[in-house]
Amino acid sequence: MSKTLLIGKRIKAQRLLQNLSRQQLADQLGVKYETIRKWEDGGGIPRPTRYMDLCSALSCDESYLILGIIRKRASA
């Protein structure tokens, strides 16, 4: 599976976990609906300058979005 498709699957999974529509995510990021669709369908990946905003909107960190690494949170 290509890196582009894997990133897209993680974007979609996180978007659904946050109960966001593609349009809602697009509005938060200031991009078009088609851009989100393209990312999720593996037709492209976000520019590196978008990763911080995307991770913030999706409540995940860059290591998960880019590499699929899930970091465990420290227990209180």
Phi, psi and omega in degrees: 000138184287154178301320180299316181291321180296316177298318179299319178295322179291322176299312181297315181300315180292322178299316180293322176298328180272003181055043178253141171279166175301320181294319179298316178295317179301317179297318179298324184268350182072035177237175179276154175309317182299329179294315178297316178301315181298315179299312183293328181273002177083016180274001180170172178233158179296151173293148180307330180291344181269344187301318182297313179295320179296315179296322178296314180295328183262000181054051176219173177252167185298326181297326176288312185299316185275316188250347182081015181274123179260119179266134176281139179277144179294141178284147180278000000 
